[in-house]
Amino acid sequence: MPVYKVWVRVPVGTSSQTRPIQVEITANNPIDAISIAQGQYGSENVTQSATKVRD
């Protein structure tokens, strides 16, 4: 199954600040990868692009 990289924002410590990181998500297509990331990190913290890194 293909693996995609998606940029997400995660909290920094106990403050309300966030920082962007790239996560790898296994999914059938980029739309599914974004949907999975939104379920894990919240839709407001996920970019709307996913880049395929390997099959």
URPEZI-V115727 format. One line per field, one symbol per residue. burial: I if it has 24 or more other ideal C-beta (glycine too) atoms within 12 Angstrom, else O. A space follows every 50 residues. Layout:
# URPEZI-V115727
burial->???
This chain:
# URPEZI-V115727
burial->OOOIIIIIOOOOOOOOOOOOOOIOIOIOOOOOIIOIIIOOIOOOOIIOOI OOOOO
